Amino acid sequence: MDPPNGLPFTNEQLDEAGLLGEGVSERAAQAMKTMAERPDLLNLSLFALQCMNSPRKSISPPVSPTLSDASTALSTPPIALNTTAVDPYSPSDWERTTYYHGICSDPPKLLYRSDLLDNPFPKPVGRHGHLPTKKSMRGVYATPLNPVWHTVGPQICDILKTRKIRFSGIDTARFVTHREDNKDSLGPVVIWISTYPNTTTAKDPHDASIDILALLEANGVKGVVVEWWEAVVVML
């Protein structure tokens, strides 16, 4: 496919991400079309578009963010994380490494999610527990978030800057869980925030998520989940 005019990426970037040509999936093509025609309603990173395009391809999270501020992102030095301390806001090691199973060949690791306590992640049973059912990623369309995203998106950035969280990007997404009985389930709207590795504990995302959810509810958007993951920094 030819890329729609108005996308915030060059043809070279799209080609490198596998988003040009005949092999582009229908949902990725639709997302790019919407981004080009209504950037106020949908603004995704290359990584999110890659996840929509083909979960089976080898994908590494890009450096380029969807919503970010480079000066803020680089202003806070990495912190030494105490891996022996018990963090009540952190997911288990199992959940951290398998929560995004299926969205790409090398899925990111979960740092925190705002529904951690209300929506427990199932743990394997027995000595030979298997991986959870796979997920795939979708765009966010026709929800209460879409018409206000151009307003709340920058305000979410401001919340992260105020809390000095080193974030590399903010996406919106919905995740489909593909169950073994072939009854797929579409999850809630997700504010998907990537942070630089080893720069924050789960407590900071927990506190920031409270502010983000309050902001969304004040703008008529309810039922959203804020999920945080650690991005890979590639040195060029």
N, C-alpha and C positions, 0 to 999 in steps of 0.2 A: 504494500500500500504506500501511496505517497503521503507524507506527513501533512496534516492540516496547517494552513498559515496561522501564525499567531501563537504558536507554542513557545515557551521560554527556553527551548533547547535548540542547538544547532543540528543540522542533518548528520554531522559526524558523531555527535553524542547519541543521537537516536539510533544510528547504524551500529555503533559500538554496543549499545544496550540491547540490540536485537529487535528494535521497534520499527524497522523499515522492511519493506518487501512483502512477499505473499504470505509469510508465516505468522504474521501478527494476528493474535486472537481477536475475536469479535468484541469481547469486553474491554480489551486494551484499546482497540481502535475507537470504540464508543467513548471511552474516557478521554482520549486525546482530542476527539472531535468536540466534546463538551468543554474541555479546557480551552480550546482555541476560540470557541464561539461565546462561552460564558465564563471567563476567568474569575469573575466575582462569585461564581457558584462552585467551582471545582478547581483546585490547584494542587497537583500531586508531584512528588519527586520522581526521578527516573527509577529509583529502586522500587517504589510502589507500583509504577507502571510495569516494570519487569515482573514483579510478583503476579500481577494480573495477567500478563502475557503468557507465561509458561512456568508453572511451578517446578517443572522437571529440569529446567536449564540451570547451569551453574551460575549463581549470581552473588556478587559481593556488593554490600551497601556502598553507594557512591559518597563522595565527599560533599557534593553540592546539595544544599538543603532546599526544602520547599519554602519554609518561612524561617529566617534566622537573622542574626546580626553578628557579623564576623568579629567585630571589636569586642562585643560582650562574650562571645564564645571563647575567645582566647585570653580573656582578662583574668580568669581564675586558674591558678596552678593546680595540677593533679594533687589529689590527697592520698595519703596512705590509708588504705582500708584495713580495718581489723577483721580478718576473716574468721577469728575464733569467737567473736562476740555474737550473741544471739540478737538478731534484729527482728522485732515483731512485725515489721512491715515487709520483710523480704519473702519471696516465694521459696519453696523448697528447692533443692538442687534439681530434683526430677522435673518439677514444673518449669524452672528457669530454663532448662535445656531442651524441653520437649513441647512447651506450650504452643510454639509456632510451627510444629511439625507439619510439613507438607507444603508450606507456602512457597518454598524454593528448595533447591538441593542443599543449601547451607543456611538454614533459617537462623535469624538473630536470637539472642538470648533475652528473655524477659527480665527486666529489672524490677518493675512494680506495676500493679494494676489496681485501679480504684475499687473494684469489686472483689478484691482478694478474699475478704471474709464472708461476703454474702454469696459468692458463687465459687465454692471450693473446686479445685482441680482434682479429678480422680487420680488416685495413685494405683500403681499396678498391684495385683494380688498374687501372692505366691512367690516362689523362688525364680520363676521364669516369666516375669511380667513382660508384656509386649508394649511397643510404642502405642501412644494414643491414636485415635482416628485422625486422619489428615484434615488439614484446613486449606482453603484457598482464599484469596483476597478479592474483594469487590470495591467498586467506587461507591460514593455516597450520593444518591439521587433522590429528589422529591421528599426531603425530610425537613423538619423545622430548622435544621442547622443551615441548610443551603442558602436561604435568602439573607441570613445574618452573618455568614462566614466572613464577608469582607470587613465587617465591623469587629467581630469577636476574635478573628485570627490574629490581628496585630495586638489586641489586648492580651491574648494569651502569651505572645512574645514578651510583652511588658512584664507580665507576672513572673516569667522565668528570669528575665534580666534583674528584676528587683530582688529575687531570691538568689541571684548569682549562680544559677544553674547553667553549666556549660552544655547547651543543647546544639545539635547539629542540624536538626530539621523537625518540622511538624507536618504530619499528613492527616488526612481524614480517611477512614476506611471502614469496611464491614467485612467480617470474616465468616465464611461458610464452613460449617463442620460437616464432613462427609462421613456419615455413619455406615456401619457395616450392613445395616438392613436397607441401604439405599434411600433412606429418608433424610435428605440433607436439611440442615437447619441454618437459617441466616441469623447471625448474631446482631447485637445492637450497634449503633453508630459508635465508632471509636476515634478519639483524638489520639493519634499515634506519634509519640515524641521520642526522638533518638537523642542520646547523650553521648559525650565522649567517654571512652572507657576509663574506669578507675578515677572518676572525678566527683562522684557523689555516692552516697548511700541511699537506701530505699526510703529513708525518712524524709529527705528533701522532696522527692517526687510525691510522697504521701501528703505532705503539707501543701505543696503547690497544687495538687489535684483538688483539694478542698476549695481553693480559690477559683480554680478553673470551672469546677462544677457549679459553684455559686454564680459565677459570671454567666454561664450558659443558661441556668435557670432564670436569671434576671432578664434574659433575652428570649424567654419562652421556649428554651430547648431543654427537654428532660429525658431521662433514661439513657444518657450517654455514659460511656466508660472511658476513662483515661488510661492508656497503656504506655509504658515506658520501656525502651530497649536500648542496649548499648551498640552504637555504630562502630564500624571499623574505620580507623583513620589510616589512609593510604598516603605515604610520603612520595611525592613526585619529584 
